[in-house]
Amino acid sequence: MDSGVSAAIITSICGFATTIVLVIVNISITRKTLKQNTNQLIIRSIEEKRKYYLKKLNEFYLPLMNYLESSKSIYNKFFEGKPKGFRTLTYLLNRNKEINGIRYQLTANDESLLKQILDIGTQITNLIDKKSGLIEDPELKNNYKPNPEITDIKLDEEISILTLLQTHLRIIRLAKEGDLTGESERYEKYVYPREINFILKEIIEKTKGNVKQLDQNISKLCSI
């Protein structure tokens, strides 16, 4: 075979091989780029979800829990010395009614503590009204089934625990201001739903867990 022809064939083969290698390299780079782009899209999606969870925590759940715990702390002081079975709402509706044979009268200090509790209640109502768009958890929005081990509430209607809380706060303020009196049996189902403190704590822990899981997912994707 002519040496010129052989050289041409070798050059052609080398050129073809080089082209194949470049194609393979380009495919590899393209795949890597596509994977990176896909990962970035996934990361952005996860970050948006994480941001939403944090928004719910910082703008609603944690402030609400802070209000509820502050109210509970003051109420514990308010409740000291009260007869067994004392419920603030039913007492305010009928201050002359005996409780286990005892007719109780609030002291000046009691009235001051109660005012603090009601002021916090107004802040709670305003928070719920303002941030209602963040409330999606079925534990707060679905029909509430009272746990008899935690509360003595007996409901005869379908109502969520969050709506029950708002109703309680509005009715107890009316009772305190004297705009609602008597019929304590009618309104006793609207006493404070103690179970909400437990439910909210569980939601907060669950949401924090979701944020932690999303952080782990982001870290894994960033390491690929």
C-alpha positions as a Python dict, from the first residue, in 0.01 Angstrom:
ca = {
    (1, 'M'): (0, 0, 0),
    (2, 'D'): (125, 344, -83),
    (3, 'S'): (271, 517, 218),
    (4, 'G'): (73, 831, 140),
    (5, 'V'): (-250, 636, 139),
    (6, 'S'): (-158, 465, 469),
    (7, 'A'): (-84, 800, 628),
    (8, 'A'): (-415, 936, 509),
    (9, 'I'): (-602, 638, 653),
    (10, 'I'): (-420, 670, 986),
    (11, 'T'): (-495, 1042, 996),
    (12, 'S'): (-860, 974, 915),
    (13, 'I'): (-884, 709, 1187),
    (14, 'C'): (-717, 939, 1440),
    (15, 'G'): (-952, 1218, 1345),
    (16, 'F'): (-1255, 992, 1380),
    (17, 'A'): (-1132, 864, 1716),
    (18, 'T'): (-1077, 1218, 1834),
    (19, 'T'): (-1429, 1309, 1726),
    (20, 'I'): (-1571, 1010, 1914),
    (21, 'V'): (-1379, 1107, 2228),
    (22, 'L'): (-1501, 1466, 2201),
    (23, 'V'): (-1858, 1348, 2154),
    (24, 'I'): (-1832, 1123, 2461),
    (25, 'V'): (-1676, 1406, 2665),
    (26, 'N'): (-1947, 1648, 2549),
    (27, 'I'): (-2220, 1398, 2636),
    (28, 'S'): (-2064, 1349, 2979),
    (29, 'I'): (-2041, 1725, 3036),
    (30, 'T'): (-2396, 1774, 2914),
    (31, 'R'): (-2527, 1502, 3144),
    (32, 'K'): (-2338, 1649, 3437),
    (33, 'T'): (-2468, 1997, 3357),
    (34, 'L'): (-2823, 1869, 3324),
    (35, 'K'): (-2791, 1687, 3655),
    (36, 'Q'): (-2653, 1997, 3822),
    (37, 'N'): (-2931, 2210, 3677),
    (38, 'T'): (-3189, 1956, 3786),
    (39, 'N'): (-3040, 1948, 4136),
    (40, 'Q'): (-3046, 2326, 4151),
    (41, 'L'): (-3415, 2327, 4059),
    (42, 'I'): (-3485, 2066, 4326),
    (43, 'I'): (-3282, 2263, 4581),
    (44, 'R'): (-3473, 2582, 4500),
    (45, 'S'): (-3800, 2395, 4542),
    (46, 'I'): (-3687, 2255, 4877),
    (47, 'E'): (-3566, 2598, 4989),
    (48, 'E'): (-3908, 2747, 4909),
    (49, 'K'): (-4078, 2477, 5113),
    (50, 'R'): (-3829, 2531, 5398),
    (51, 'K'): (-3891, 2906, 5385),
    (52, 'Y'): (-4267, 2845, 5410),
    (53, 'Y'): (-4227, 2617, 5713),
    (54, 'L'): (-4011, 2880, 5883),
    (55, 'K'): (-4266, 3148, 5799),
    (56, 'K'): (-4539, 2942, 5967),
    (57, 'L'): (-4317, 2886, 6270),
    (58, 'N'): (-4191, 3240, 6313),
    (59, 'E'): (-4506, 3430, 6217),
    (60, 'F'): (-4778, 3211, 6369),
    (61, 'Y'): (-4698, 2896, 6566),
    (62, 'L'): (-4423, 3030, 6790),
    (63, 'P'): (-4592, 3366, 6863),
    (64, 'L'): (-4919, 3184, 6936),
    (65, 'M'): (-4743, 2941, 7169),
    (66, 'N'): (-4572, 3231, 7344),
    (67, 'Y'): (-4908, 3400, 7402),
    (68, 'L'): (-5070, 3079, 7523),
    (69, 'E'): (-4786, 2997, 7763),
    (70, 'S'): (-4782, 3355, 7896),
    (71, 'S'): (-5158, 3339, 7950),
    (72, 'K'): (-5124, 3000, 8121),
    (73, 'S'): (-4854, 3129, 8353),
    (74, 'I'): (-5070, 3424, 8462),
    (75, 'Y'): (-5377, 3202, 8488),
    (76, 'N'): (-5193, 2965, 8725),
    (77, 'K'): (-5145, 3259, 8963),
    (78, 'F'): (-5504, 3371, 8908),
    (79, 'F'): (-5635, 3022, 8984),
    (80, 'E'): (-5459, 2998, 9324),
    (81, 'G'): (-5713, 2980, 9605),
    (82, 'K'): (-6007, 2915, 9376),
    (83, 'P'): (-6250, 2634, 9465),
    (84, 'K'): (-6232, 2303, 9280),
    (85, 'G'): (-6434, 2312, 8959),
    (86, 'F'): (-6386, 2688, 8914),
    (87, 'R'): (-6397, 2793, 8547),
    (88, 'T'): (-6345, 3158, 8473),
    (89, 'L'): (-6601, 3190, 8193),
    (90, 'T'): (-6893, 3030, 8376),
    (91, 'Y'): (-6803, 3226, 8691),
    (92, 'L'): (-6809, 3559, 8504),
    (93, 'L'): (-7148, 3472, 8355),
    (94, 'N'): (-7290, 3414, 8704),
    (95, 'R'): (-7076, 3556, 8983),
    (96, 'N'): (-7333, 3469, 9250),
    (97, 'K'): (-7345, 3099, 9165),
    (98, 'E'): (-7202, 2869, 9429),
    (99, 'I'): (-6916, 2639, 9328),
    (100, 'N'): (-6912, 2322, 9538),
    (101, 'G'): (-7102, 2508, 9807),
    (102, 'I'): (-6869, 2808, 9797),
    (103, 'R'): (-6964, 3154, 9671),
    (104, 'Y'): (-6640, 3311, 9558),
    (105, 'Q'): (-6561, 3678, 9496),
    (106, 'L'): (-6264, 3794, 9292),
    (107, 'T'): (-6009, 4010, 9470),
    (108, 'A'): (-5858, 4327, 9325),
    (109, 'N'): (-5547, 4125, 9239),
    (110, 'D'): (-5764, 3864, 9066),
    (111, 'E'): (-5923, 4137, 8856),
    (112, 'S'): (-5581, 4271, 8760),
    (113, 'L'): (-5452, 3927, 8658),
    (114, 'L'): (-5772, 3859, 8465),
    (115, 'K'): (-5726, 4184, 8274),
    (116, 'Q'): (-5377, 4070, 8172),
    (117, 'I'): (-5517, 3735, 8054),
    (118, 'L'): (-5788, 3904, 7847),
    (119, 'D'): (-5536, 4147, 7694),
    (120, 'I'): (-5326, 3850, 7582),
    (121, 'G'): (-5646, 3695, 7449),
    (122, 'T'): (-5701, 3999, 7227),
    (123, 'Q'): (-5348, 3961, 7090),
    (124, 'I'): (-5418, 3593, 7020),
    (125, 'T'): (-5740, 3675, 6833),
    (126, 'N'): (-5563, 3943, 6628),
    (127, 'L'): (-5280, 3702, 6543),
    (128, 'I'): (-5519, 3430, 6426),
    (129, 'D'): (-5717, 3678, 6216),
    (130, 'K'): (-5402, 3825, 6062),
    (131, 'K'): (-5223, 3496, 5990),
    (132, 'S'): (-5517, 3273, 5902),
    (133, 'G'): (-5363, 3202, 5559),
    (134, 'L'): (-5080, 3010, 5727),
    (135, 'I'): (-5315, 2777, 5914),
    (136, 'E'): (-5335, 2447, 5725),
    (137, 'D'): (-5282, 2181, 5988),
    (138, 'P'): (-5583, 1949, 6021),
    (139, 'E'): (-5528, 1936, 6399),
    (140, 'L'): (-5628, 2302, 6410),
    (141, 'K'): (-5877, 2322, 6122),
    (142, 'N'): (-6073, 1996, 6142),
    (143, 'N'): (-6360, 1923, 6377),
    (144, 'Y'): (-6231, 1907, 6734),
    (145, 'K'): (-6287, 1592, 6940),
    (146, 'P'): (-6211, 1681, 7304),
    (147, 'N'): (-5980, 1445, 7494),
    (148, 'P'): (-6151, 1378, 7830),
    (149, 'E'): (-5812, 1310, 7990),
    (150, 'I'): (-5709, 1670, 7923),
    (151, 'T'): (-6027, 1878, 7914),
    (152, 'D'): (-6380, 1879, 8056),
    (153, 'I'): (-6530, 2040, 7744),
    (154, 'K'): (-6840, 1867, 7608),
    (155, 'L'): (-6928, 1979, 7257),
    (156, 'D'): (-7261, 1936, 7082),
    (157, 'E'): (-7154, 2101, 6755),
    (158, 'E'): (-6888, 2066, 6487),
    (159, 'I'): (-6613, 2319, 6546),
    (160, 'S'): (-6235, 2333, 6510),
    (161, 'I'): (-6022, 2385, 6820),
    (162, 'L'): (-5889, 2712, 6679),
    (163, 'T'): (-6240, 2845, 6621),
    (164, 'L'): (-6333, 2725, 6969),
    (165, 'L'): (-6039, 2920, 7111),
    (166, 'Q'): (-6145, 3237, 6928),
    (167, 'T'): (-6506, 3192, 7042),
    (168, 'H'): (-6391, 3143, 7402),
    (169, 'L'): (-6179, 3460, 7393),
    (170, 'R'): (-6462, 3670, 7254),
    (171, 'I'): (-6729, 3534, 7489),
    (172, 'I'): (-6516, 3564, 7803),
    (173, 'R'): (-6444, 3929, 7720),
    (174, 'L'): (-6816, 3996, 7677),
    (175, 'A'): (-6880, 3825, 8010),
    (176, 'K'): (-6607, 4025, 8185),
    (177, 'E'): (-6744, 4353, 8048),
    (178, 'G'): (-7098, 4261, 8158),
    (179, 'D'): (-7235, 4244, 7804),
    (180, 'L'): (-7312, 3875, 7851),
    (181, 'T'): (-7465, 3745, 8173),
    (182, 'G'): (-7637, 3432, 8300),
    (183, 'E'): (-7703, 3113, 8102),
    (184, 'S'): (-7373, 2965, 8219),
    (185, 'E'): (-7490, 2617, 8119),
    (186, 'R'): (-7547, 2741, 7764),
    (187, 'Y'): (-7195, 2876, 7731),
    (188, 'E'): (-6994, 2631, 7942),
    (189, 'K'): (-6882, 2442, 7628),
    (190, 'Y'): (-6688, 2755, 7533),
    (191, 'V'): (-6449, 2743, 7828),
    (192, 'Y'): (-6079, 2755, 7745),
    (193, 'P'): (-5976, 2451, 7534),
    (194, 'R'): (-5670, 2341, 7735),
    (195, 'E'): (-5583, 2079, 7476),
    (196, 'I'): (-5470, 2342, 7227),
    (197, 'N'): (-5142, 2392, 7416),
    (198, 'F'): (-5055, 2024, 7369),
    (199, 'I'): (-5169, 2018, 7006),
    (200, 'L'): (-4971, 2330, 6918),
    (201, 'K'): (-4654, 2193, 7080),
    (202, 'E'): (-4683, 1879, 6866),
    (203, 'I'): (-4732, 2087, 6550),
    (204, 'I'): (-4428, 2301, 6631),
    (205, 'E'): (-4209, 1995, 6689),
    (206, 'K'): (-4337, 1835, 6368),
    (207, 'T'): (-4269, 2153, 6168),
    (208, 'K'): (-3918, 2188, 6314),
    (209, 'G'): (-3859, 1825, 6216),
    (210, 'N'): (-3970, 1901, 5861),
    (211, 'V'): (-3725, 2192, 5841),
    (212, 'K'): (-3442, 1971, 5970),
    (213, 'Q'): (-3522, 1702, 5711),
    (214, 'L'): (-3525, 1959, 5431),
    (215, 'D'): (-3185, 2090, 5546),
    (216, 'Q'): (-3048, 1736, 5525),
    (217, 'N'): (-3194, 1692, 5175),
    (218, 'I'): (-3030, 2015, 5058),
    (219, 'S'): (-2693, 1908, 5201),
    (220, 'K'): (-2710, 1574, 5016),
    (221, 'L'): (-2795, 1741, 4686),
    (222, 'C'): (-2516, 1998, 4726),
    (223, 'S'): (-2261, 1720, 4784),
    (224, 'I'): (-2345, 1542, 4457),
}
